[in-house]
């Protein structure tokens, strides 16, 4: 939410502007600006905007809603002390302005990196603040949800039954809304993490991201978390390996992380895992070689000391 002075010197009133998740913006709006006129935002219009939102989100596009409200000058005169901590200005009955859709395509190397993670036994979980429909479309495009794997909603749509009648264990993939996550018990969260190989958490808060990390660790997993914002900091700090973005990452996220990704490329993490496993494998081979060469050298001296067996070589 931002509050602005108008350009008109004869108009002392302030203009309140709000942007955010479209469903939240629509909830707080009571009118709509169409063709220069302000009209009542009825249920039919809300349904139309929600359908457009769902259609755009299904294409993997990020959608933001906008609204505004002209604050009356008699209640909010020039110099009015607006307080963002103890809200002293209206946040409801706003005027809906519209939606903006943005395409933020994933990097070309991400699908291959996700496939490498899966083949290496690493489970990739997507945690995002996007709407579940947008998150699901992006997850499918990068391979986090494999082609052919269905969520509970997909099965319900295919069989033409209510979602509540579908056994969650039938779905290999799961898309969990942050609102649902807030109401889950520890056992229910563990059940989701154990029984679904492909998981997407959408509309999550910083606290919920932390709960997800703790849930994975509770099941005995070694957890690595990537993030770039301040809201990722609790999860980055709690994870066994926190990876912050070097270019787009905030200073707070970098301080909370154990590693900083200089090129902001998810594929670099996979390359690092490959190099680490290669080093560990070579280290095991080196130790095995050292032991096999040292044992024959030490054995004669042990026999000489313990059993007085003559040394094969003498001075």
PLY file of the C-alpha trace (Angstrom):
ply
format ascii 1.0
element vertex 315
property float x
property float y
property float z
element edge 314
property int vertex1
property int vertex2
end_header
0.00 0.00 0.00
1.28 3.48 -0.89
-0.27 6.91 -0.33
0.43 9.76 -2.76
-0.24 13.46 -3.12
-2.07 14.44 -6.31
-0.57 16.62 -9.06
-3.49 19.05 -8.90
-2.52 22.01 -6.65
-6.22 22.73 -6.11
-6.86 19.20 -4.83
-5.39 18.65 -1.34
-6.62 15.05 -1.05
-4.38 11.96 -0.99
-4.64 8.93 -3.27
-4.23 5.49 -1.67
-2.93 2.77 -4.02
-2.82 -0.95 -3.30
-1.31 -3.85 -5.24
-1.06 -7.54 -4.45
-2.66 -10.93 -4.97
-5.75 -10.43 -7.18
-8.05 -12.42 -4.89
-7.05 -10.20 -1.95
-7.48 -7.01 -3.97
-10.94 -8.09 -5.16
-11.97 -8.88 -1.57
-11.12 -5.31 -0.52
-12.77 -3.60 -3.51
-16.40 -2.51 -3.78
-16.31 -0.45 -6.99
-14.54 -0.67 -10.35
-13.18 1.95 -12.76
-14.49 1.27 -16.31
-14.29 3.71 -19.25
-13.78 6.66 -16.95
-16.75 5.76 -14.75
-16.88 4.26 -11.29
-19.36 1.38 -11.06
-20.37 -1.08 -8.36
-18.21 -4.22 -8.42
-20.85 -6.97 -8.42
-20.42 -10.74 -8.14
-20.66 -11.18 -11.91
-17.68 -8.88 -12.48
-15.70 -10.54 -9.69
-16.34 -13.94 -11.27
-15.20 -12.63 -14.67
-11.96 -11.26 -13.22
-11.36 -14.47 -11.26
-11.81 -16.52 -14.44
-9.35 -14.29 -16.30
-6.95 -14.57 -13.37
-7.19 -18.37 -13.38
-6.68 -18.51 -17.14
-3.55 -16.34 -17.00
-2.24 -18.19 -13.95
-2.72 -21.50 -15.74
-0.32 -20.26 -18.42
2.36 -19.81 -15.76
2.04 -16.02 -15.74
2.27 -13.99 -12.55
-0.81 -11.82 -12.03
-1.03 -8.74 -9.80
-4.20 -6.85 -8.91
-4.44 -3.07 -8.42
-6.91 -0.81 -6.64
-7.02 2.78 -5.39
-9.07 5.04 -3.15
-9.25 8.82 -2.97
-9.04 9.78 0.70
-11.48 12.57 1.64
-9.63 15.81 2.35
-11.78 16.66 5.37
-10.73 13.48 7.20
-7.20 13.31 5.81
-5.96 16.91 5.42
-2.46 17.81 4.14
0.19 16.68 6.61
-2.01 13.94 8.08
0.20 11.54 10.16
-0.34 8.20 8.40
0.75 5.27 10.59
1.58 1.94 8.93
1.95 0.13 12.28
-1.40 1.16 13.77
-3.42 1.55 10.58
-5.31 4.87 10.65
-6.56 4.89 7.05
-9.11 2.72 5.15
-8.06 -0.54 3.48
-11.53 -1.69 2.38
-14.20 -0.49 -0.06
-11.49 0.43 -2.56
-11.89 1.03 -6.30
-10.65 -1.91 -8.39
-8.42 -0.73 -11.24
-7.42 -3.95 -12.99
-4.96 -6.81 -13.38
-1.46 -6.98 -14.81
0.01 -10.25 -16.05
3.77 -10.77 -16.27
5.84 -13.56 -17.78
8.89 -14.52 -15.73
10.12 -17.64 -17.55
12.46 -20.04 -15.76
16.01 -20.38 -17.06
16.51 -22.86 -19.87
18.90 -24.97 -17.75
16.44 -25.49 -14.87
14.47 -28.49 -16.28
17.69 -30.40 -16.92
18.98 -29.50 -13.44
15.75 -30.73 -11.84
16.02 -34.01 -13.80
19.63 -34.44 -12.61
18.54 -33.85 -9.00
15.85 -36.50 -9.31
18.26 -39.04 -10.85
20.72 -38.34 -8.02
18.07 -39.09 -5.39
17.44 -35.44 -4.47
13.80 -34.45 -3.93
13.03 -30.98 -5.30
10.20 -29.15 -3.48
8.92 -25.83 -4.84
7.94 -23.23 -2.22
6.55 -19.97 -3.59
4.29 -17.05 -2.84
2.53 -17.36 -6.20
-1.06 -18.54 -6.62
-1.38 -22.37 -6.68
-2.47 -22.39 -10.34
0.54 -20.29 -11.41
2.88 -22.34 -9.22
1.54 -25.59 -10.66
2.02 -24.40 -14.25
5.60 -23.30 -13.55
6.35 -26.56 -11.71
5.15 -28.55 -14.72
7.22 -26.43 -17.12
10.48 -27.11 -15.23
9.77 -30.77 -14.41
9.17 -30.45 -10.67
5.79 -32.01 -11.46
6.48 -34.66 -14.10
4.35 -35.05 -17.19
1.55 -37.53 -16.49
1.68 -37.18 -12.71
-1.60 -35.90 -11.31
-2.61 -33.91 -8.26
-5.77 -34.58 -6.27
-7.51 -31.81 -8.22
-6.47 -33.37 -11.56
-7.84 -36.78 -10.54
-11.11 -35.24 -9.34
-11.51 -33.39 -12.64
-10.71 -36.49 -14.70
-13.08 -38.79 -12.78
-15.65 -35.99 -12.36
-16.03 -36.33 -8.60
-15.55 -33.86 -5.70
-11.96 -33.36 -4.52
-12.92 -34.58 -1.04
-13.74 -38.05 -2.41
-10.26 -38.59 -3.91
-7.73 -40.57 -1.87
-4.68 -38.26 -1.55
-2.36 -41.28 -1.76
-3.50 -41.84 -5.36
-1.86 -38.57 -6.41
1.89 -38.60 -7.00
1.99 -34.80 -7.07
0.59 -32.33 -4.54
-0.04 -28.59 -4.64
-0.61 -27.25 -1.11
-1.98 -23.76 -0.46
-0.45 -21.82 2.42
-3.92 -21.48 3.95
-4.26 -25.27 4.05
-0.73 -25.66 5.42
-1.58 -23.39 8.34
-4.33 -25.79 9.43
-2.33 -29.02 9.03
-1.10 -30.99 12.03
2.48 -32.24 12.21
1.40 -35.77 11.26
-0.59 -34.51 8.27
2.38 -32.49 6.99
4.67 -35.50 7.45
2.17 -37.61 5.52
2.27 -35.18 2.57
6.07 -35.02 2.57
6.43 -38.81 2.72
3.72 -39.93 0.30
4.10 -37.41 -2.52
7.36 -37.48 -4.52
6.52 -34.17 -6.21
5.31 -31.29 -4.04
4.55 -27.60 -4.59
3.72 -25.22 -1.73
2.02 -22.01 -2.90
1.01 -18.73 -1.25
3.36 -19.47 1.64
4.43 -17.08 4.39
7.96 -16.93 5.90
6.74 -18.89 8.94
5.24 -21.59 6.74
8.52 -21.93 4.81
10.22 -22.56 8.14
7.59 -25.20 9.03
8.26 -26.99 5.72
12.01 -27.09 6.38
11.46 -28.40 9.91
9.09 -31.06 8.55
11.69 -32.33 6.07
14.37 -32.41 8.77
12.01 -34.25 11.10
11.83 -37.04 8.51
15.64 -37.33 8.53
16.35 -35.43 5.31
19.37 -33.21 4.70
17.71 -29.98 3.58
19.12 -27.31 1.27
17.08 -24.13 0.77
17.50 -21.48 -1.91
16.08 -17.98 -1.57
16.71 -14.33 -2.31
14.31 -12.28 -0.20
14.05 -11.18 3.41
11.07 -13.53 3.82
13.33 -16.49 2.97
15.78 -15.74 5.79
14.20 -17.93 8.54
14.14 -20.98 6.23
17.70 -20.29 4.99
18.98 -20.13 8.57
17.13 -23.27 9.68
18.18 -25.40 6.69
21.24 -27.65 6.82
22.52 -25.73 3.79
21.18 -22.25 3.06
21.92 -20.94 -0.43
21.29 -17.24 -1.14
21.33 -15.50 -4.51
24.37 -13.30 -5.05
22.86 -10.91 -7.62
19.16 -10.66 -6.73
19.52 -11.67 -3.08
18.96 -9.25 -0.22
21.66 -8.57 2.37
19.56 -10.24 5.07
19.23 -13.47 3.06
22.98 -13.50 2.34
23.78 -13.15 6.04
21.40 -16.00 6.92
22.77 -18.35 4.23
25.74 -20.71 4.34
26.54 -20.27 0.65
26.02 -17.49 -1.90
25.26 -18.37 -5.52
27.22 -15.86 -7.59
25.33 -16.39 -10.86
21.81 -16.87 -9.38
21.49 -20.07 -11.43
19.81 -23.13 -9.90
21.83 -25.36 -12.25
25.01 -24.23 -10.46
23.76 -25.87 -7.26
23.41 -29.18 -9.11
26.93 -28.78 -10.51
28.18 -28.15 -6.96
26.45 -31.31 -5.71
28.04 -33.30 -8.54
31.51 -31.95 -7.71
31.00 -32.60 -3.99
29.91 -36.19 -4.55
32.85 -36.72 -6.92
35.31 -35.40 -4.31
33.75 -37.61 -1.62
33.92 -40.64 -3.92
37.58 -39.97 -4.75
38.35 -39.48 -1.06
36.90 -42.93 -0.27
39.01 -44.46 -3.05
42.13 -42.71 -1.74
41.52 -43.98 1.81
40.89 -47.51 0.53
44.14 -47.42 -1.50
46.12 -46.08 1.46
44.80 -48.80 3.77
45.49 -51.62 1.30
49.09 -50.44 0.81
49.81 -49.78 4.50
48.48 -53.06 5.90
51.08 -55.29 4.12
53.83 -52.90 5.25
52.76 -52.84 8.91
51.81 -56.54 9.29
55.41 -57.97 9.39
56.40 -55.59 12.18
53.30 -56.49 14.19
54.11 -60.21 13.82
57.72 -59.52 14.86
56.65 -57.61 17.98
53.80 -59.91 19.03
55.12 -63.38 18.06
58.91 -62.84 17.74
58.80 -63.83 14.09
62.15 -62.94 12.43
62.05 -59.95 10.15
62.41 -60.81 6.49
65.01 -58.05 6.09
67.78 -57.11 8.49
70.83 -54.88 8.64
0 1
1 2
2 3
3 4
4 5
5 6
6 7
7 8
8 9
9 10
10 11
11 12
12 13
13 14
14 15
15 16
16 17
17 18
18 19
19 20
20 21
21 22
22 23
23 24
24 25
25 26
26 27
27 28
28 29
29 30
30 31
31 32
32 33
33 34
34 35
35 36
36 37
37 38
38 39
39 40
40 41
41 42
42 43
43 44
44 45
45 46
46 47
47 48
48 49
49 50
50 51
51 52
52 53
53 54
54 55
55 56
56 57
57 58
58 59
59 60
60 61
61 62
62 63
63 64
64 65
65 66
66 67
67 68
68 69
69 70
70 71
71 72
72 73
73 74
74 75
75 76
76 77
77 78
78 79
79 80
80 81
81 82
82 83
83 84
84 85
85 86
86 87
87 88
88 89
89 90
90 91
91 92
92 93
93 94
94 95
95 96
96 97
97 98
98 99
99 100
100 101
101 102
102 103
103 104
104 105
105 106
106 107
107 108
108 109
109 110
110 111
111 112
112 113
113 114
114 115
115 116
116 117
117 118
118 119
119 120
120 121
121 122
122 123
123 124
124 125
125 126
126 127
127 128
128 129
129 130
130 131
131 132
132 133
133 134
134 135
135 136
136 137
137 138
138 139
139 140
140 141
141 142
142 143
143 144
144 145
145 146
146 147
147 148
148 149
149 150
150 151
151 152
152 153
153 154
154 155
155 156
156 157
157 158
158 159
159 160
160 161
161 162
162 163
163 164
164 165
165 166
166 167
167 168
168 169
169 170
170 171
171 172
172 173
173 174
174 175
175 176
176 177
177 178
178 179
179 180
180 181
181 182
182 183
183 184
184 185
185 186
186 187
187 188
188 189
189 190
190 191
191 192
192 193
193 194
194 195
195 196
196 197
197 198
198 199
199 200
200 201
201 202
202 203
203 204
204 205
205 206
206 207
207 208
208 209
209 210
210 211
211 212
212 213
213 214
214 215
215 216
216 217
217 218
218 219
219 220
220 221
221 222
222 223
223 224
224 225
225 226
226 227
227 228
228 229
229 230
230 231
231 232
232 233
233 234
234 235
235 236
236 237
237 238
238 239
239 240
240 241
241 242
242 243
243 244
244 245
245 246
246 247
247 248
248 249
249 250
250 251
251 252
252 253
253 254
254 255
255 256
256 257
257 258
258 259
259 260
260 261
261 262
262 263
263 264
264 265
265 266
266 267
267 268
268 269
269 270
270 271
271 272
272 273
273 274
274 275
275 276
276 277
277 278
278 279
279 280
280 281
281 282
282 283
283 284
284 285
285 286
286 287
287 288
288 289
289 290
290 291
291 292
292 293
293 294
294 295
295 296
296 297
297 298
298 299
299 300
300 301
301 302
302 303
303 304
304 305
305 306
306 307
307 308
308 309
309 310
310 311
311 312
312 313
313 314
